[in-house]
């Protein structure tokens, strides 16, 4: 069984996923559309895709497309997802799920009403540290887990200026001010992707930017945002807490590792930095760096990456780490590029398998809400000077 898919947005990220969807034996034709038709045409020609559509609306009206994969600017996802579901299409969406509680609730309602597959492509779900922590938690190795940390530390100077210029056009500074806590899923998802709980309250602090270049300037920002860095402390159901950092002005080599994690339990702990990872218990310390280290499958100077800022290319070239179990993946992926610490192959396979078997994907609508909504509430907490706010929860996914 196969299905056809339409790529929405022919930017820097979508081409990598178009290749994987096209190679997956569970997918048939791959189409593409973009607000800039020439970008869609270039991607279709470069990868030999089935064709282009003049608009998203035209794609949704077509019976030639069964599913859509949305790779547009991050604040547009919620409405586009709803359009897709309401048009009868399965939906894969880049992160974040949405930027308001209302949008998230509407997506969950639409998934319930239509019975269609929705998945958010959160890369931290398959970050090697998250995978290893998830395995160790399942084995009881931590004892009682009571605290965790997740950082997404990506300085604007390391590729983000170029990325926002590419996607934002002349008005790029207004969109480059996107609030860090409204892009929370790399940090929150990496923690909750291992720890089977959810956040129930939060207190957050934002740091006002001082660069003075028109980015993170309230007068310029379409989001009225001047926070470039933010920290949030979450309480979790069942007892315990976790802290996340979303930093966009930081002296840190984000091209080596953007996301990093720490987990603390009563019997053991695990800590990850830029170039080292450790497992620790009451007897001693074990270096697990090699277990979590992806091996590149594509050179950073590969011609297919020429349109991507050099500082961002590592996110598109990482292979799989030893902790990754590749046995479930199609053999067609064995020699294809991967990305974001080995996650891309698994995310594509999760979605394709869910659509073809009518099962829930790993990051389904209910899981995606738990990865996204904490950041939305945290941003409001930071805007209110750190006041502690409750986080709504939509519950677990219904039984199949």
C-alpha positions as CSV (number, residue, x, y, z in Angstrom):
1,X,0.0,0.0,0.0
2,X,1.3,3.5,-0.9
3,X,-0.1,7.0,-0.7
4,X,0.8,10.3,-2.4
5,X,2.1,13.3,-0.5
6,X,2.3,17.0,-1.2
7,X,5.2,19.0,0.2
8,X,4.1,22.5,1.3
9,X,7.0,25.0,1.3
10,X,10.1,24.4,-0.9
11,X,12.5,26.1,1.5
12,X,15.8,24.9,3.0
13,X,14.4,22.1,5.1
14,X,11.8,20.5,2.9
15,X,14.1,19.3,0.1
16,X,15.8,16.9,2.5
17,X,12.4,15.4,3.5
18,X,11.2,15.3,-0.1
19,X,14.1,12.9,-0.8
20,X,13.2,10.6,2.1
21,X,9.4,10.6,1.3
22,X,10.2,9.8,-2.3
23,X,12.5,6.9,-1.4
24,X,10.2,5.3,1.1
25,X,8.5,2.2,-0.3
26,X,5.2,3.3,1.4
27,X,5.0,6.5,-0.6
28,X,4.0,6.9,-4.2
29,X,4.1,10.3,-6.0
30,X,5.5,13.4,-4.3
31,X,4.3,16.9,-5.3
32,X,5.3,20.3,-4.1
33,X,3.9,23.8,-3.8
34,X,5.3,27.1,-2.6
35,X,4.2,30.8,-2.4
36,X,7.2,31.4,-4.7
37,X,6.4,29.1,-7.7
38,X,10.0,29.2,-8.9
39,X,11.1,27.5,-5.7
40,X,8.6,24.7,-6.1
41,X,9.6,24.2,-9.7
42,X,13.3,24.1,-8.9
43,X,12.8,21.5,-6.2
44,X,10.6,19.4,-8.4
45,X,13.1,19.5,-11.2
46,X,16.1,18.8,-9.0
47,X,14.6,15.8,-7.4
48,X,12.4,14.5,-10.2
49,X,9.1,14.9,-8.2
50,X,5.7,14.2,-9.7
51,X,4.9,17.9,-10.2
52,X,3.9,21.2,-8.6
53,X,0.7,22.9,-7.6
54,X,0.1,26.6,-8.0
55,X,-1.2,26.9,-4.5
56,X,-1.9,25.0,-1.3
57,X,-5.6,25.3,-2.0
58,X,-5.1,23.7,-5.3
59,X,-3.1,20.9,-3.7
60,X,-5.9,20.2,-1.2
61,X,-8.5,20.1,-3.9
62,X,-6.6,17.5,-5.9
63,X,-7.5,13.8,-5.6
64,X,-3.9,13.1,-6.6
65,X,-2.7,14.0,-3.1
66,X,-3.5,11.9,-0.1
67,X,-1.4,13.6,2.5
68,X,0.5,16.9,3.0
69,X,3.8,17.7,4.7
70,X,4.1,21.2,5.9
71,X,7.4,23.0,6.0
72,X,6.4,26.6,6.2
73,X,7.3,29.4,8.6
74,X,6.7,28.3,12.1
75,X,3.8,30.6,13.1
76,X,1.8,29.4,10.0
77,X,1.5,25.7,10.9
78,X,-1.7,25.7,12.9
79,X,-4.0,27.1,10.3
80,X,-2.4,25.1,7.5
81,X,-2.7,21.9,9.4
82,X,-6.4,22.6,10.0
83,X,-6.9,23.3,6.3
84,X,-5.3,20.0,5.4
85,X,-7.2,17.9,7.9
86,X,-10.5,19.5,6.9
87,X,-9.8,18.9,3.3
88,X,-9.4,15.1,4.1
89,X,-5.6,14.9,4.0
90,X,-3.3,13.2,6.4
91,X,-0.8,15.8,7.8
92,X,2.8,15.8,8.7
93,X,3.9,19.2,10.2
94,X,7.2,20.6,11.0
95,X,7.5,22.1,14.5
96,X,5.9,23.7,16.3
97,X,2.4,22.3,16.3
98,X,0.9,25.8,16.6
99,X,1.4,29.0,18.5
100,X,-1.9,29.3,20.5
101,X,-3.9,27.1,22.8
102,X,-6.9,27.6,20.6
103,X,-5.1,26.3,17.5
104,X,-3.8,23.2,19.3
105,X,-7.3,22.4,20.6
106,X,-8.8,22.8,17.1
107,X,-6.2,20.4,15.6
108,X,-7.0,17.8,18.2
109,X,-10.7,18.2,17.5
110,X,-10.1,17.9,13.8
111,X,-8.1,14.7,14.2
112,X,-10.9,13.2,16.4
113,X,-13.6,14.3,13.9
114,X,-11.8,13.1,10.7
115,X,-9.9,10.0,11.9
116,X,-6.9,11.2,9.8
117,X,-3.3,10.9,10.7
118,X,-1.5,13.9,12.2
119,X,2.1,13.9,13.2
120,X,4.5,16.7,14.3
121,X,8.0,16.0,13.2
122,X,9.9,16.8,16.4
123,X,13.5,15.8,15.9
124,X,14.3,15.4,19.6
125,X,12.0,12.4,19.7
126,X,14.9,10.6,18.1
127,X,17.8,12.6,19.6
128,X,20.3,9.9,20.7
129,X,20.2,11.3,24.3
130,X,16.4,11.1,24.4
131,X,16.4,7.6,22.9
132,X,19.0,6.4,25.5
133,X,17.2,8.0,28.4
134,X,13.8,6.5,27.2
135,X,15.4,3.1,27.1
136,X,16.9,3.5,30.5
137,X,13.7,4.8,32.0
138,X,11.8,1.8,30.6
139,X,14.4,-0.5,32.2
140,X,14.1,1.2,35.6
141,X,17.7,2.2,35.6
142,X,17.2,5.7,36.9
143,X,15.1,4.6,39.8
144,X,12.5,7.3,40.3
145,X,13.1,10.1,37.9
146,X,12.5,13.5,39.5
147,X,14.3,16.1,37.5
148,X,15.5,16.7,33.9
149,X,16.9,19.5,31.8
150,X,16.6,20.3,28.1
151,X,18.4,23.0,26.2
152,X,18.0,24.3,22.7
153,X,21.0,26.6,22.4
154,X,21.3,28.0,18.9
155,X,22.9,31.4,18.5
156,X,21.4,33.7,15.8
157,X,24.9,34.3,14.4
158,X,25.3,30.6,13.5
159,X,23.1,30.4,10.4
160,X,19.8,31.9,11.7
161,X,20.3,35.3,10.2
162,X,20.7,33.7,6.7
163,X,17.7,31.4,7.3
164,X,15.4,34.2,8.2
165,X,16.6,36.3,5.3
166,X,15.8,33.3,3.0
167,X,12.3,32.8,4.4
168,X,11.3,36.3,5.4
169,X,12.2,38.4,2.4
170,X,12.5,42.2,3.0
171,X,10.6,41.9,6.2
172,X,12.9,39.3,7.7
173,X,13.7,41.2,10.9
174,X,10.1,41.3,11.9
175,X,9.9,37.5,11.8
176,X,13.5,36.8,13.1
177,X,12.2,38.1,16.4
178,X,10.1,34.9,16.9
179,X,9.8,34.3,20.6
180,X,12.2,31.5,21.7
181,X,9.6,29.9,24.0
182,X,7.1,29.6,21.1
183,X,9.7,27.2,19.6
184,X,9.9,24.9,22.6
185,X,9.7,21.4,21.2
186,X,13.4,20.7,20.7
187,X,14.0,21.2,24.4
188,X,10.6,20.1,25.9
189,X,10.2,17.3,23.5
190,X,13.6,15.9,24.2
191,X,12.7,15.7,27.9
192,X,9.1,14.4,27.6
193,X,10.0,12.1,24.8
194,X,11.9,10.1,27.4
195,X,10.0,10.9,30.6
196,X,6.4,9.7,30.2
197,X,4.7,12.5,32.0
198,X,3.5,16.0,31.1
199,X,4.0,19.6,32.4
200,X,1.2,21.0,34.7
201,X,2.6,24.4,35.6
202,X,5.5,26.8,34.7
203,X,7.4,29.9,35.7
204,X,9.6,31.5,33.1
205,X,12.1,34.4,32.8
206,X,12.9,36.1,29.5
207,X,16.1,38.1,28.8
208,X,15.6,41.3,26.8
209,X,17.9,41.5,23.8
210,X,20.7,44.2,23.7
211,X,22.2,43.7,20.2
212,X,20.4,46.7,18.8
213,X,20.2,45.5,15.2
214,X,16.5,45.5,14.8
215,X,16.1,41.8,15.6
216,X,14.2,41.2,18.9
217,X,13.1,44.8,18.8
218,X,9.5,45.2,20.0
219,X,8.9,48.1,17.5
220,X,10.0,45.9,14.6
221,X,8.8,42.5,15.7
222,X,5.5,41.2,14.3
223,X,5.2,39.3,17.6
224,X,5.9,42.3,19.9
225,X,8.8,40.3,21.2
226,X,12.2,41.5,22.6
227,X,13.3,38.3,24.4
228,X,16.2,36.6,22.7
229,X,16.9,34.1,25.6
230,X,14.5,32.5,28.0
231,X,14.5,29.9,30.8
232,X,11.4,28.0,32.0
233,X,10.9,25.7,35.1
234,X,8.1,23.2,34.7
235,X,6.3,21.1,37.3
236,X,5.2,17.7,36.1
237,X,2.3,15.4,36.8
238,X,3.2,12.8,39.4
239,X,5.8,14.9,41.1
240,X,9.1,16.3,39.9
241,X,10.3,19.1,37.6
242,X,12.3,19.9,34.5
243,X,14.0,23.1,33.3
244,X,14.4,24.2,29.7
245,X,16.6,26.9,28.1
246,X,15.8,28.5,24.7
247,X,18.8,30.7,23.8
248,X,19.4,32.7,20.6
249,X,22.3,34.8,21.9
250,X,24.8,32.4,23.4
251,X,28.5,31.6,23.3
252,X,28.1,28.0,22.5
253,X,29.0,25.8,19.4
254,X,25.5,25.0,18.3
255,X,26.8,23.7,15.0
256,X,28.2,20.8,17.0
257,X,25.1,20.1,19.2
258,X,22.0,22.3,19.3
259,X,20.0,20.3,21.8
260,X,21.3,18.7,25.0
261,X,19.8,16.9,27.9
262,X,20.2,15.8,31.6
263,X,18.1,13.4,33.6
264,X,18.3,12.7,37.4
265,X,16.8,9.8,39.2
266,X,17.2,8.3,42.7
267,X,19.5,5.6,41.4
268,X,21.3,7.1,38.4
269,X,21.7,10.2,36.3
270,X,22.7,11.1,32.7
271,X,24.3,14.3,31.5
272,X,25.1,15.5,28.0
273,X,27.3,18.5,26.9
274,X,28.5,19.6,23.5
275,X,31.1,16.9,23.0
276,X,30.7,14.5,25.9
277,X,27.9,12.4,27.5
278,X,28.0,10.6,30.9
279,X,26.0,7.9,32.7
280,X,26.5,8.2,36.5
281,X,25.3,6.1,39.4
282,X,26.3,5.7,43.0
283,X,29.3,3.5,42.0
284,X,30.9,5.7,39.4
285,X,30.8,7.3,36.0
286,X,30.6,5.8,32.5
287,X,31.5,7.7,29.3
288,X,28.6,7.1,26.8
289,X,29.7,9.7,24.3
290,X,30.3,7.1,21.5
291,X,26.9,5.5,22.1
292,X,25.2,8.8,21.4
293,X,27.4,10.1,18.6
294,X,25.9,10.1,15.1
295,X,28.2,9.4,12.2
296,X,27.8,11.8,9.2
297,X,26.3,10.3,6.0
298,X,26.9,13.3,3.8
299,X,29.8,15.8,3.5
300,X,28.9,19.4,4.5
301,X,30.1,20.6,1.1
302,X,27.7,18.3,-0.7
303,X,26.1,20.2,-3.7
304,X,22.6,19.5,-2.4
305,X,23.4,21.7,0.6
306,X,24.8,24.7,-1.3
307,X,21.7,26.8,-0.5
308,X,22.0,26.3,3.2
309,X,24.2,28.5,5.5
310,X,27.4,26.6,6.3
311,X,26.7,26.9,10.0
312,X,23.4,25.0,9.6
313,X,24.7,22.2,7.4
314,X,25.6,19.8,10.3
315,X,21.8,19.5,11.0
316,X,21.4,18.0,7.5
317,X,24.3,15.6,7.4
318,X,24.3,13.6,10.7
319,X,23.8,9.9,10.3
320,X,22.6,7.5,13.0
321,X,24.1,6.9,16.4
322,X,24.8,3.4,17.8
323,X,21.9,3.8,20.2
324,X,19.5,4.0,17.2
325,X,17.8,0.8,16.2
326,X,17.7,1.0,12.4
327,X,16.3,-2.5,11.9
328,X,12.7,-1.2,11.4
329,X,13.7,1.3,8.7
330,X,13.4,0.6,4.9
331,X,16.7,-0.4,3.3
332,X,16.2,2.4,0.8
333,X,17.3,4.8,3.6
334,X,20.6,3.0,4.3
335,X,22.7,5.3,2.1
336,X,20.5,8.5,2.1
337,X,21.3,11.7,4.0
338,X,19.9,12.0,7.5
339,X,19.8,15.0,9.8
340,X,19.3,16.4,13.3
341,X,21.4,13.8,15.0
342,X,19.8,10.9,13.1
343,X,16.2,11.7,13.5
344,X,14.9,12.3,10.0
345,X,14.8,8.7,8.9
346,X,12.8,7.7,11.9
347,X,10.3,10.6,11.6
348,X,9.5,9.9,8.0
349,X,9.1,6.2,8.6
350,X,6.8,6.9,11.7
351,X,4.5,9.0,9.5
352,X,4.4,6.7,6.5
353,X,3.8,3.7,8.7
354,X,1.0,5.4,10.7
355,X,-0.8,6.4,7.5
356,X,-0.5,3.0,5.9
357,X,-1.5,1.0,9.0
358,X,-4.0,3.5,10.4
359,X,-2.1,3.6,13.7
360,X,-1.1,6.5,15.9
361,X,2.4,7.9,15.1
362,X,4.9,8.6,17.8
363,X,4.3,12.3,18.0
364,X,0.6,12.3,17.4
365,X,-1.7,15.3,18.1
366,X,-1.9,14.6,21.9
367,X,1.8,14.1,22.3
368,X,2.5,17.2,20.1
369,X,0.3,19.3,22.3
370,X,2.3,18.2,25.4
371,X,5.5,19.2,23.6
372,X,4.2,22.5,22.3
373,X,1.7,24.0,24.8
374,X,4.2,24.3,27.7
375,X,6.2,26.8,25.7
376,X,3.2,28.8,24.8
377,X,2.2,29.1,28.5
378,X,5.9,29.7,29.5
379,X,6.1,32.7,27.1
380,X,3.1,34.2,28.7
381,X,4.7,33.6,32.2
382,X,7.9,35.4,31.0
383,X,5.8,38.3,29.7
384,X,4.2,38.6,33.2
385,X,7.6,38.6,34.9
386,X,7.8,34.9,35.8
387,X,4.4,34.4,37.4
388,X,3.6,30.7,37.8
389,X,0.8,29.6,35.4
390,X,-1.1,26.3,35.0
391,X,-0.7,24.4,31.7
392,X,-3.8,22.9,30.2
393,X,-3.6,19.2,29.2
394,X,-5.7,17.5,26.5
395,X,-5.0,14.0,27.9
396,X,-3.6,10.9,26.4
397,X,-4.3,9.8,22.8
398,X,-7.4,7.6,22.6
399,X,-6.9,3.8,22.4
400,X,-6.9,2.6,18.8
